[in-house]
């Protein structure tokens, strides 16, 4: 119980900072794009809920696109995402994003190896253009161990309130765990950049991951009367090669 009270108390303090941050984004006409990627069941939905919970719904949007239509498959790959980018005064969260082409699509056979190669070459240039246009690009990758993913997938099957989360893709997550690991490693290496760096999150503990992401997020945009919070470096850190071997990312 004490641990839950501590979590709720810390979450409230962090959410107050998010309100202050949003006021700054609105008043200064800032544009903030938050990309949340990660393994299935890693906690992206729960994290987004806690980020947006007390913010003005008129000035924050969550984008979670379904699979592309027949027309969209003929377009420039980034085209359907561009229309959802933030305007001045907006914060936009992508619950999965163009990085489908580096993870789900190649692992599940929804795109060719050549298409993935082209994407990985182009995305750093695309994101540099976004950054140079004034968009603050924040990218988080939530990871968890195989055992914890298995536990959460089983909970989804038995919890009537989580039935909507079950999908054919999720059902194959464990079977392709190693394939997703290889795709993740390549994606992080090839698309980490100064303009749009990756931050990796150990999400075995959902609550710790949520608090760490918000604590990190409020340091990435300067705003008035900011109160910074301690960031647990055992849970979240800026991506570098060491993350692939030091336990920050699951093998």
C-alpha positions in Angstrom: 0.0 0.0 0.0 2.8 2.4 0.9 4.4 1.8 -2.5 1.2 2.6 -4.3 0.8 5.8 -2.3 4.3 6.8 -3.2 3.6 6.1 -6.8 0.4 8.2 -6.8 2.1 11.0 -5.0 5.0 11.1 -7.4 2.7 10.8 -10.4 0.7 13.7 -9.3 3.8 15.9 -9.0 4.9 14.9 -12.4 1.5 15.5 -14.0 1.5 19.0 -12.5 4.8 19.6 -14.3 3.2 18.4 -17.5 0.4 21.0 -17.1 3.1 23.7 -16.7 4.9 22.3 -19.7 1.8 22.4 -21.8 1.0 25.9 -20.8 4.4 26.9 -22.1 4.0 25.0 -25.4 0.7 26.8 -26.0 1.8 30.3 -25.0 5.1 30.1 -27.0 3.7 28.2 -30.0 6.0 25.3 -29.6 5.5 22.0 -31.5 6.2 18.8 -29.6 6.1 15.3 -31.1 6.4 12.3 -28.8 7.0 8.9 -30.3 6.3 5.8 -28.2 7.6 2.5 -29.6 8.3 -0.8 -28.0 7.4 -4.4 -27.6 3.8 -5.6 -27.4 2.5 -5.2 -23.8 5.4 -2.9 -22.8 3.0 -0.3 -21.5 2.6 2.3 -24.2 -1.1 2.8 -23.7 -0.8 3.2 -19.9 2.0 5.7 -20.3 0.0 7.8 -22.8 -3.0 7.8 -20.5 -0.9 9.2 -17.6 0.7 11.8 -19.8 -2.5 13.1 -21.3 -4.8 12.6 -18.2 -4.8 16.2 -17.0 -3.8 18.1 -20.1 -6.0 20.3 -22.2 -7.6 17.9 -24.8 -7.8 20.7 -27.3 -4.0 21.1 -27.5 -2.8 17.5 -27.3 -3.5 14.6 -29.7 -2.9 10.9 -29.6 -2.3 9.3 -33.0 -2.6 5.5 -33.4 -3.0 4.7 -37.1 -4.5 1.5 -38.3 -2.9 -0.4 -41.2 -2.6 1.6 -44.4 -5.4 1.6 -47.0 -4.9 0.4 -50.5 -4.4 4.0 -51.6 -2.0 4.8 -48.8 0.2 1.8 -49.7 0.9 3.6 -53.0 1.9 6.8 -51.4 5.3 8.0 -50.1 5.7 6.0 -46.9 5.8 9.0 -44.5 2.8 10.7 -46.2 0.0 9.5 -44.0 1.9 10.5 -40.9 2.8 14.0 -42.0 -0.8 15.3 -41.7 -0.8 14.3 -38.0 2.3 16.3 -37.1 1.9 19.0 -34.4 1.0 22.6 -35.3 2.1 25.5 -33.1 1.0 25.1 -29.5 0.4 21.4 -29.9 1.7 18.2 -28.3 1.2 15.1 -30.4 1.8 11.5 -29.2 2.3 8.7 -31.7 1.4 5.3 -30.2 3.6 3.5 -32.7 4.6 5.5 -35.7 6.5 5.3 -39.0 8.8 2.9 -37.1 6.3 0.1 -37.9 8.5 -0.3 -41.0 11.5 -1.1 -38.8 9.7 -3.5 -36.5 6.3 -5.1 -37.0 6.3 -4.9 -40.8 9.6 -6.7 -41.5 9.2 -9.2 -38.7 5.7 -10.2 -39.8 6.5 -10.1 -43.5 4.4 -7.0 -44.3 7.2 -5.3 -46.2 10.3 -6.3 -48.2 13.8 -6.2 -46.9 14.5 -3.5 -49.5 11.7 -1.3 -48.2 13.1 -1.6 -44.7 16.6 -0.8 -45.9 15.2 2.3 -47.7 13.3 3.4 -44.6 16.3 3.1 -42.3 18.3 5.3 -44.7 15.6 7.9 -45.1 14.2 8.3 -41.6 17.2 10.2 -40.0 16.9 12.7 -42.9 13.2 13.0 -42.4 13.4 13.5 -38.7 16.2 16.0 -39.1 13.9 18.0 -41.4 11.2 17.9 -38.6 13.7 19.1 -36.0 15.0 21.9 -38.3 11.4 23.0 -38.9 11.0 23.6 -35.2 9.4 20.3 -34.0 10.8 18.9 -30.8 11.1 15.1 -31.6 11.2 12.8 -28.5 11.5 9.1 -29.1 11.0 6.4 -26.4 11.5 2.7 -26.9 9.8 0.6 -24.1 11.3 -2.9 -23.7 10.6 -5.8 -21.4 11.9 -9.3 -20.7 10.4 -12.4 -22.5 9.0 -13.8 -19.2 7.2 -10.5 -18.3 5.8 -10.2 -21.8 4.4 -13.8 -21.6 2.8 -12.9 -18.2 1.1 -9.8 -19.6 -0.1 -11.5 -22.7 -1.8 -14.2 -20.5 -3.4 -11.4 -18.4 -4.9 -9.9 -21.6 -6.5 -13.2 -22.5 -8.2 -13.6 -19.1 -9.0 -10.0 -18.2 -12.4 -8.9 -19.7 -11.3 -5.3 -19.6 -8.3 -5.9 -21.7 -9.9 -7.9 -24.5 -9.7 -5.0 -26.9 -5.9 -5.2 -26.7 -5.7 -8.7 -28.1 -4.7 -8.9 -31.8 -3.2 -11.5 -34.1 0.1 -9.6 -34.0 0.2 -9.8 -30.2 -0.4 -13.5 -30.3 2.8 -13.9 -32.3 4.9 -11.6 -30.2 6.5 -14.3 -28.1 7.1 -16.6 -31.1 9.0 -13.8 -32.8 10.7 -12.4 -29.6 14.2 -12.9 -31.0 13.2 -11.5 -34.4 11.9 -8.4 -32.7 15.1 -8.1 -30.7 17.2 -8.1 -33.9 14.9 -5.6 -35.6 15.0 -3.4 -32.5 18.8 -3.4 -32.3 19.1 -2.4 -36.0 16.5 0.3 -35.7 18.1 1.9 -32.7 21.5 1.8 -34.2 20.5 3.2 -37.6 18.0 5.8 -36.5 19.5 7.3 -33.4 20.6 10.9 -34.2 21.5 14.2 -32.6 18.3 15.7 -34.1 16.1 12.9 -32.9 17.8 10.7 -30.3 16.3 7.5 -28.9 15.7 7.0 -25.2 15.3 3.4 -24.0 13.1 2.3 -21.1 13.2 -0.9 -19.1 9.5 -1.5 -18.7 9.3 -4.6 -16.6 7.9 -2.4 -13.9 5.1 -0.5 -15.5 4.8 2.2 -12.8 8.5 2.8 -12.7 8.6 3.1 -16.5 5.7 5.6 -16.5 7.3 7.8 -13.9 10.7 7.7 -15.5 9.3 8.6 -18.9 7.4 11.6 -17.6 10.4 12.7 -15.4 12.6 12.6 -18.5 10.0 14.3 -20.8 9.7 17.4 -18.6 13.5 17.9 -18.9 13.4 17.9 -22.7 11.5 21.2 -23.0 12.5 24.3 -21.1 9.5 26.0 -19.4 9.0 28.5 -16.6 8.9 27.4 -12.9 10.0 23.9 -13.8 10.6 21.5 -11.0 12.9 18.7 -12.1 12.6 15.2 -10.7 15.2 12.5 -10.2 15.5 10.2 -13.1 16.2 6.5 -12.4 19.1 5.6 -14.7 18.4 1.9 -14.1 15.1 2.4 -15.8 15.6 4.9 -18.5 18.6 6.3 -20.4 19.8 7.9 -23.7 20.5 5.1 -26.2 24.1 4.1 -26.9 25.8 0.8 -27.9 26.2 -0.2 -24.2 22.4 -0.5 -23.9 22.6 -3.6 -26.0 24.8 -5.5 -23.6 24.3 -3.9 -20.1 20.8 -5.2 -19.4 18.9 -2.1 -20.4 17.4 -3.9 -23.4 16.2 -7.5 -23.2 18.0 -10.3 -25.1 
